[in-house]
């Protein structure tokens, strides 16, 4: 077919560790997602304009996730704590380049789940699965300077700091620099 480009759908993915499971979000996760994105600390670092309002959990878990997955750009995931089967966080992949085999992962955790290493565990498990099971060569994390908690997640998940991307992002609608962190296939050997 001339003029048509095949779009690769983002792969279905569920990964488990002894403490958590990372799985695609469902409509039933909407209330937990609302709680996570309503948190002031989370809102402080989200790459959305304040005027955009809040992220609506049901849309995030259903149509927005489906659109991202079907376009091949990424997916939205729940971080489920095994001890009580509670959704305690969200991960999402985006900016996937299937030619270069690169994607970016972002994350947010509910306030009650912070400080236990769950975010780093989830990011690490997801990144490793994307590399080993789905052929990606590089997974990136971008962190706004000043977001110390996010930087710690990247470090603990085994990502390497590569440098500063000047004026590359926005937080609450304002332009910011972004720290670039990566995990590549060679890091797993």
Secondary structure, DSSP 8 states (H G I E B T S, - for coil): -TT-----------EE-SSEEEEE--GGGHHHHHHHHHSHHHHHH-SS-GGG----HHHHHTHHHHHHHHHTS--EEEEEETTTTEEEEEEEEEEEETTTTEEEEEEEE-GGGTTSSHHHHHHHHHHHHHHHTT--SEEEEEEETT-HHHHHHHHHTT-EEEEEEEEEEEETTEEEEEEEEEEEGGGG-
